[in-house]
Amino acid sequence: MVRNIVILGGNSHPELVDNVCNNLGIAPGERILTKFSSGESRCEIKDSVRGKDVYIIQSAADSVNDGFIDLCIMVSACKTGSAKRVTAVMPLFPYSRQPDVPYKKAGAPLSKASHPTKNGYTFESVPGTPHPGITRTQSLGPDINGLDTKLARTKLAENGVNGTTCNKADGPQTPSGAERRNAPSGSSAFNYTTHDYQNHSLLANFKSKPGYKQWVAQAGTLVADLLTCAGADHHVLTECRMDLHDPQYQGFFDVPVDNLYGKPLLKRYIQQHIPNYKEAVVISPDAGGAKRATAVADELDMDFALIHKERRPTKYSEMRNASMMLVGDVRDRVCILIDDLIDTGNTITRAAKLLKKEGATAIYALVTHGILSGDAIPRINASAIDKLIVTNTVPQLEHKRLCTKLVTLDVSPVFAEAIRRVHHGESISVLFQFN
Ligand SMILES: O=P(O)(O)OC[C@H]1O[C@@H](O)[C@H](O)[C@@H]1O
């Protein structure tokens, strides 16, 4: 039991809040967090926070923007209520993929290879990544028959929007988890929008202007600043989040930041659940994640391979195509893909497809954050991945119902211990030193 501490939860992940509190032996603090009909957030902290050490747990799940504003408002409310210190605990940090620029001069860097190679093999995952305007025409269940054809009938084409300026505000919205859950099977009620920067038809409408450098908002930095502002008067906002996409991001904050790691949990899963794991190969699905994956391979004394994405202009298109190439040998071996997050599932399913083609006998994908947005779940169900292992930094109950390949690892003991340590002024890095 920890004293003089208040744990509050946002609306993003109530189950994790309860589990963290159980681990600490305290009840979650009472608060009201609702919305006015206009959509504005309303927050009341019902427990006294005067002189207390307050921790607010909010992950970047479902309505990411709303959740972030709720968090800022809660931080501010606690400050106004004379909390001694307020710590934002973010198991998945919002906008952490956007401190860097997603565009290169010639357009989006992650454009897909749309032409089959000589032997008819393509690197596309199934179903394809949805683009803005694509109407999702069936439920998120495992049956994906006909989805590709239906996805091809894009709303952009139906509305004749292609070739005209696209107003993002008028575009389709990603449904919330609750909306997805309540959608009747076969419903065409929702449009899925993910990874706008991959949409060729949208990009084609935005010609770069000569003599002008295209700027892309670095939203991640702004989010860091906003959070600090919400409780900055005492310069005591600390952050805990697991496996930051870009570790340099830590330096953007003016306040202490504690970064937690999912690696020990993933490593333990490999050791305890993958038979003869020493004979398996650890693989990074792209060069950016190589350091992360080699760390696991080195610590477990395992072989390592890398999937390299190559981007070249082709005759067929002015856009760039990405092809994937395996560096290493996986023939007749079990493969363990390691990544920090799975969003649409495009990266990991394409990697799995390549590994299968190169002779892998079984494929595990171990990923810290299982966002699984859009059509990620049918895509995983249809993929060469045998088991997908994710932590519960975002809610996984509904995902598990829809995907039998999914295994989840509980992060609540790690977050509870981190909170206990921050509260007592103990080291956080020691937590990960021998793991
Ligand atoms: O392909 P999806 O799942 O949408 O996105 C996940 C990938 O995008 C990258 O930022 C992550 O590191 C990961 O490799």
The ligand as a Gaussian input file, in Angstrom:
#p B3LYP/6-31G(d) Opt

LIG

0 1
 O        2.449000      -0.746000     -40.933000
 P        1.701000      -0.243000     -39.745000
 O        1.273000      -1.371000     -38.837000
 O        0.570000       0.647000     -40.096000
 O        2.681000       0.701000     -38.926000
 C        3.656000       0.176000     -38.073000
 C        5.050000       0.487000     -38.551000
 O        5.205000       1.879000     -38.729000
 C        6.359000       2.300000     -38.033000
 O        6.225000       3.618000     -37.622000
 C        6.470000       1.336000     -36.885000
 O        7.775000       1.285000     -36.326000
 C        6.074000       0.047000     -37.542000
 O        7.184000      -0.544000     -38.206000

